[in-house]
Amino acid sequence: MIWDYPGHGASGRPHDLTSLSMKSLADDLRFILDAIEVDKAVLLGHSLGCQTIFEFYRQYPERVMGLVPMLGAYGKPAETFLDPRVGMKIYQTLYKYGTRYPNVLNLASQSALRSPLAWPFAKATGLVHPNLCPREDMEPYLDHLSQLDFQVFLELARAAQEHDAEDILEEIKVPTLVVAGEKDLFTPRALSEKMAEKIPNARLLEIPDGSHAALIEQPDLINQELQSFLSNDVMRFEESRTS
């Protein structure tokens, strides 16, 4: 199951964007699981989704069978994005002017993402791997971003920056597979390594040459490791809990 965050895809724009938080996203996930009558699940989160699933575990640990934080941080992502000296300045500048002039920033972001230069820029800067990332798989993502309300993006960035799940990592008791990209500019490999070290019995999967888009760059490797994780780690853990 894949679901849309507020203001994304088929989900409507929240009336109060300042109410967005990692706890509200975790609660949204709980409402969805309740609606489809799923008591427990293995949660996979990419990028911001890592913080979402960690916060869900904080609030509802009994409903989690396993965790797969993929290419994301456990808290305060602007402090590790690109470079600590750069990431925070980018976040602070975008939030300051984006909340003051939302229409201008919306127009600018839409124009940039729809520009024929968007794809060459992503490859040239290393945001995606220049050879491994298929353009036909990335273009729907760029198109989705171009339709996203920039204010929604900024408030989710604010919610992520205000959130930190480091305090619960050592308390996680379910199987966990941490996925890292060797060349991920958004989430440094060292951060994923630290995450895996802090979570008891977690496994680390490093994607060679993987960028922040590693899940579409090397899907066969990720699917193979996920299948092993679900068939072995999660199943054995569930059997031990019921025996």
TORSE-147278 format. One record per residue (C-alpha): x, y, z; residue in one letter. Coordinates in pm, 1 decimal, padded with zeros to 6 digits. Layout:
N
+----------+----------+----------+------+
|        u |        v |        w | resn |
+----------+----------+----------+------+
|        X |        Y |        Z |    A |
...
+----------+----------+----------+------+
# end
This chain:
243
+----------+----------+----------+------+
|        u |        v |        w | resn |
+----------+----------+----------+------+
|  00000.0 |  00000.0 |  00000.0 |    M |
|  00123.2 |  00348.6 | -00091.8 |    I |
| -00052.1 |  00656.8 |  00041.3 |    W |
| -00038.7 |  01029.0 | -00040.2 |    D |
|  00070.8 |  01286.2 |  00214.7 |    Y |
| -00162.4 |  01584.4 |  00271.3 |    P |
| -00148.3 |  01812.2 | -00031.7 |    G |
|  00009.2 |  01538.0 | -00246.7 |    H |
| -00149.2 |  01335.3 | -00525.1 |    G |
| -00511.7 |  01253.3 | -00443.6 |    A |
| -00495.6 |  01398.2 | -00090.5 |    S |
| -00648.3 |  01740.8 | -00043.1 |    G |
| -00462.2 |  02047.8 |  00075.9 |    R |
| -00487.0 |  02090.2 |  00455.8 |    P |
| -00674.5 |  02398.8 |  00573.7 |    H |
| -00408.9 |  02471.5 |  00834.4 |    D |
| -00064.2 |  02398.8 |  00696.4 |    L |
|  00102.0 |  02491.2 |  01025.2 |    T |
| -00070.1 |  02190.7 |  01184.5 |    S |
|  00142.9 |  01953.9 |  00975.9 |    L |
|  00386.2 |  01758.5 |  01190.7 |    S |
|  00549.3 |  01418.9 |  01190.5 |    M |
|  00295.2 |  01313.2 |  01453.2 |    K |
|  00006.4 |  01423.2 |  01230.1 |    S |
|  00153.3 |  01219.2 |  00942.5 |    L |
|  00188.8 |  00917.5 |  01171.6 |    A |
| -00173.5 |  00962.9 |  01277.9 |    D |
| -00278.7 |  00980.6 |  00911.8 |    D |
| -00106.7 |  00647.3 |  00855.7 |    L |
| -00291.1 |  00500.0 |  01153.4 |    R |
| -00626.2 |  00619.8 |  01013.7 |    F |
| -00544.9 |  00457.2 |  00678.7 |    I |
| -00448.0 |  00125.5 |  00839.8 |    L |
| -00768.8 |  00133.6 |  01043.1 |    D |
| -00974.4 |  00207.8 |  00730.3 |    A |
| -00832.1 | -00089.7 |  00540.2 |    I |
| -00846.6 | -00308.4 |  00853.9 |    E |
| -00474.1 | -00377.6 |  00882.8 |    V |
| -00367.7 | -00433.7 |  01242.4 |    D |
|  00008.4 | -00458.0 |  01186.8 |    K |
|  00237.5 | -00378.9 |  00896.5 |    A |
|  00595.9 | -00360.7 |  00777.2 |    V |
|  00659.3 |  00007.6 |  00713.1 |    L |
|  00887.3 |  00131.2 |  00435.5 |    L |
|  00965.2 |  00500.7 |  00419.3 |    G |
|  01171.5 |  00688.6 |  00162.4 |    H |
|  01329.3 |  01026.2 |  00244.8 |    S |
|  01072.6 |  01209.7 |  00461.8 |    L |
|  00900.7 |  00873.8 |  00499.8 |    G |
|  01183.1 |  00756.2 |  00726.3 |    C |
|  01083.8 |  01008.4 |  00989.6 |    Q |
|  00717.4 |  00922.6 |  00937.5 |    T |
|  00766.8 |  00553.5 |  01010.0 |    I |
|  00991.5 |  00622.5 |  01308.3 |    F |
|  00727.5 |  00852.4 |  01455.1 |    E |
|  00460.8 |  00591.1 |  01386.8 |    F |
|  00673.6 |  00339.7 |  01577.3 |    Y |
|  00703.8 |  00586.4 |  01864.8 |    R |
|  00326.9 |  00624.9 |  01885.0 |    Q |
|  00209.2 |  00273.7 |  01791.2 |    Y |
|  00492.8 |  00019.3 |  01834.3 |    P |
|  00249.7 | -00270.9 |  01873.5 |    E |
|  00131.6 | -00218.2 |  01513.7 |    R |
|  00475.0 | -00244.8 |  01353.0 |    V |
|  00618.7 | -00574.5 |  01224.7 |    M |
|  00931.7 | -00424.9 |  01070.7 |    G |
|  01087.4 | -00101.2 |  00950.0 |    L |
|  01266.0 | -00012.7 |  00625.8 |    V |
|  01400.7 |  00344.0 |  00647.0 |    P |
|  01528.5 |  00413.7 |  00297.7 |    M |
|  01753.6 |  00701.7 |  00190.8 |    L |
|  01639.2 |  00934.6 |  00464.1 |    G |
|  01721.4 |  01086.2 |  00801.3 |    A |
|  01577.5 |  01015.8 |  01144.9 |    Y |
|  01553.2 |  01386.8 |  01225.4 |    G |
|  01650.3 |  01744.1 |  01136.0 |    K |
|  01734.2 |  01664.6 |  00770.1 |    P |
|  01843.5 |  02018.6 |  00680.2 |    A |
|  02143.9 |  01974.3 |  00909.7 |    E |
|  02281.1 |  01693.0 |  00693.6 |    T |
|  02150.3 |  01791.5 |  00348.1 |    F |
|  02443.7 |  01850.6 |  00109.5 |    L |
|  02663.2 |  02004.3 |  00379.6 |    D |
|  02567.1 |  02126.8 |  00730.4 |    P |
|  02683.4 |  02477.5 |  00640.6 |    R |
|  02479.2 |  02481.2 |  00320.3 |    V |
|  02171.1 |  02273.5 |  00394.5 |    G |
|  02047.3 |  02488.3 |  00682.7 |    M |
|  02096.1 |  02810.5 |  00486.7 |    K |
|  01901.1 |  02670.5 |  00190.8 |    I |
|  01618.3 |  02557.8 |  00419.6 |    Y |
|  01605.2 |  02885.4 |  00615.3 |    Q |
|  01611.8 |  03099.5 |  00300.8 |    T |
|  01344.9 |  02898.1 |  00120.8 |    L |
|  01118.0 |  02892.1 |  00426.2 |    Y |
|  01160.1 |  03263.9 |  00494.0 |    K |
|  01082.1 |  03382.3 |  00142.7 |    Y |
|  00855.3 |  03094.7 |  00045.3 |    G |
|  00612.4 |  03171.0 |  00326.6 |    T |
|  00623.9 |  03544.1 |  00243.7 |    R |
|  00582.1 |  03510.7 | -00132.4 |    Y |
|  00417.0 |  03170.6 | -00191.0 |    P |
|  00275.5 |  03254.0 | -00534.9 |    N |
|  00612.6 |  03369.4 | -00663.7 |    V |
|  00787.4 |  03058.0 | -00531.4 |    L |
|  00514.1 |  02833.1 | -00671.3 |    N |
|  00557.4 |  02984.0 | -01016.2 |    L |
|  00936.8 |  02964.8 | -00996.1 |    A |
|  00942.5 |  02600.9 | -00881.5 |    S |
|  00688.6 |  02492.9 | -01143.1 |    Q |
|  00881.6 |  02667.8 | -01419.5 |    S |
|  01211.4 |  02514.5 | -01308.1 |    A |
|  01076.6 |  02160.6 | -01276.0 |    L |
|  00899.2 |  02177.0 | -01613.5 |    R |
|  01199.9 |  02322.4 | -01785.6 |    S |
|  01389.1 |  02102.2 | -02035.1 |    P |
|  01695.2 |  02182.4 | -01822.3 |    L |
|  01556.3 |  02006.6 | -01512.5 |    A |
|  01672.1 |  01659.7 | -01615.0 |    W |
|  02024.3 |  01760.7 | -01728.5 |    P |
|  02062.7 |  01964.9 | -01408.2 |    F |
|  01965.4 |  01668.2 | -01188.2 |    A |
|  02221.4 |  01447.0 | -01362.5 |    K |
|  02500.9 |  01703.7 | -01373.4 |    A |
|  02474.4 |  01788.7 | -01002.7 |    T |
|  02457.8 |  01427.5 | -00883.4 |    G |
|  02104.8 |  01457.3 | -00747.8 |    L |
|  02042.6 |  01142.4 | -00953.4 |    V |
|  02297.8 |  00902.5 | -01097.0 |    H |
|  02371.8 |  01016.3 | -01455.1 |    P |
|  02371.9 |  00662.7 | -01595.4 |    N |
|  02168.6 |  00447.8 | -01356.4 |    L |
|  01859.6 |  00665.0 | -01318.1 |    C |
|  01614.2 |  00603.9 | -01607.5 |    P |
|  01468.1 |  00927.5 | -01737.6 |    R |
|  01132.0 |  00763.7 | -01808.1 |    E |
|  01103.9 |  00664.5 | -01440.6 |    D |
|  01214.0 |  01002.4 | -01305.9 |    M |
|  00999.5 |  01226.1 | -01526.2 |    E |
|  00666.9 |  01132.2 | -01355.1 |    P |
|  00829.2 |  01227.3 | -01024.0 |    Y |
|  00942.5 |  01564.8 | -01157.0 |    L |
|  00595.9 |  01619.7 | -01302.7 |    D |
|  00441.6 |  01542.0 | -00963.5 |    H |
|  00676.8 |  01788.1 | -00791.8 |    L |
|  00584.6 |  02057.8 | -01042.7 |    S |
|  00219.4 |  02024.5 | -00939.7 |    Q |
|  00291.4 |  02035.5 | -00566.5 |    L |
|  00190.2 |  02346.0 | -00374.4 |    D |
|  00522.9 |  02494.5 | -00262.5 |    F |
|  00371.6 |  02602.0 |  00070.4 |    Q |
|  00282.2 |  02240.9 |  00144.7 |    V |
|  00638.6 |  02139.3 |  00063.4 |    F |
|  00780.2 |  02409.7 |  00292.3 |    L |
|  00556.7 |  02318.4 |  00585.9 |    E |
|  00647.7 |  01951.7 |  00552.4 |    L |
|  01013.1 |  02057.1 |  00544.8 |    A |
|  00950.2 |  02259.6 |  00860.1 |    R |
|  00779.6 |  01961.9 |  01025.6 |    A |
|  01073.5 |  01738.6 |  00936.2 |    A |
|  01327.9 |  01989.3 |  01064.5 |    Q |
|  01143.0 |  02019.9 |  01396.0 |    E |
|  01134.7 |  01642.9 |  01439.2 |    H |
|  01401.2 |  01410.9 |  01579.2 |    D |
|  01360.5 |  01037.8 |  01641.3 |    A |
|  01715.8 |  00969.4 |  01754.5 |    E |
|  01592.8 |  00911.4 |  02109.4 |    D |
|  01389.1 |  00605.1 |  02011.1 |    I |
|  01636.0 |  00433.9 |  01777.9 |    L |
|  01793.6 |  00226.0 |  02054.8 |    E |
|  01445.7 |  00122.4 |  02174.0 |    E |
|  01333.0 | -00027.3 |  01842.3 |    I |
|  01262.6 | -00397.8 |  01886.4 |    K |
|  01141.1 | -00497.7 |  01540.5 |    V |
|  01353.3 | -00609.3 |  01242.4 |    P |
|  01494.9 | -00308.2 |  01060.3 |    T |
|  01662.0 | -00278.5 |  00720.9 |    L |
|  01837.0 |  00056.8 |  00670.7 |    V |
|  01892.1 |  00141.6 |  00303.5 |    V |
|  02170.5 |  00386.1 |  00218.9 |    A |
|  02288.6 |  00533.5 | -00109.0 |    G |
|  02664.0 |  00551.0 | -00151.6 |    E |
|  02634.8 |  00887.9 | -00329.9 |    K |
|  02314.2 |  01023.2 | -00178.0 |    D |
|  02348.5 |  01403.0 | -00150.6 |    L |
|  02029.2 |  01440.2 |  00052.5 |    F |
|  02108.8 |  01179.4 |  00317.2 |    T |
|  02480.0 |  01111.0 |  00364.0 |    P |
|  02580.1 |  00746.4 |  00386.0 |    R |
|  02739.2 |  00813.4 |  00727.1 |    A |
|  02400.1 |  00913.7 |  00866.1 |    L |
|  02245.2 |  00584.5 |  00754.9 |    S |
|  02539.4 |  00397.4 |  00905.0 |    E |
|  02485.0 |  00577.1 |  01235.8 |    K |
|  02116.0 |  00491.5 |  01220.5 |    M |
|  02189.0 |  00122.5 |  01166.0 |    A |
|  02440.0 |  00120.4 |  01451.0 |    E |
|  02192.1 |  00271.6 |  01695.8 |    K |
|  01901.1 |  00038.2 |  01612.5 |    I |
|  01949.5 | -00301.0 |  01781.0 |    P |
|  02013.5 | -00580.2 |  01529.7 |    N |
|  01945.1 | -00355.0 |  01229.5 |    A |
|  02089.6 | -00448.2 |  00890.7 |    R |
|  02245.1 | -00194.3 |  00657.0 |    L |
|  02202.2 | -00221.5 |  00281.8 |    L |
|  02429.8 |  00015.5 |  00091.9 |    E |
|  02340.8 |  00075.5 | -00272.3 |    I |
|  02665.4 |  00111.7 | -00472.1 |    P |
|  02672.5 |  00448.3 | -00652.9 |    D |
|  02316.7 |  00504.4 | -00530.7 |    G |
|  02176.9 |  00858.8 | -00520.5 |    S |
|  01864.2 |  00976.0 | -00337.9 |    H |
|  01675.3 |  00808.4 | -00623.5 |    A |
|  01847.3 |  00471.1 | -00572.7 |    A |
|  01515.1 |  00289.9 | -00543.7 |    L |
|  01454.7 |  00346.1 | -00917.5 |    I |
|  01822.2 |  00326.5 | -01012.1 |    E |
|  01878.3 | -00025.5 | -00880.3 |    Q |
|  01532.1 | -00171.8 | -00812.5 |    P |
|  01638.8 | -00534.7 | -00863.1 |    D |
|  01894.5 | -00517.9 | -00583.0 |    L |
|  01652.8 | -00345.0 | -00347.6 |    I |
|  01368.1 | -00585.3 | -00427.8 |    N |
|  01594.9 | -00884.0 | -00371.0 |    Q |
|  01707.9 | -00755.8 | -00031.0 |    E |
|  01351.9 | -00661.0 |  00065.7 |    L |
|  01228.0 | -01008.5 | -00019.4 |    Q |
|  01501.3 | -01162.2 |  00194.5 |    S |
|  01424.9 | -00922.1 |  00479.8 |    F |
|  01051.9 | -01000.6 |  00472.3 |    L |
|  01093.8 | -01376.1 |  00427.7 |    S |
|  01365.9 | -01420.8 |  00686.5 |    N |
|  01399.4 | -01141.1 |  00939.9 |    D |
|  01035.3 | -01039.6 |  00970.4 |    V |
|  00887.3 | -01389.6 |  00949.7 |    M |
|  01128.3 | -01528.3 |  01208.1 |    R |
|  01059.0 | -01234.9 |  01439.0 |    F |
|  00682.3 | -01281.6 |  01410.3 |    E |
|  00715.4 | -01654.1 |  01475.8 |    E |
|  00921.2 | -01585.5 |  01788.0 |    S |
|  00657.3 | -01341.2 |  01915.5 |    R |
|  00373.9 | -01591.2 |  01874.6 |    T |
|  00554.8 | -01900.3 |  02006.5 |    S |
+----------+----------+----------+------+
# end
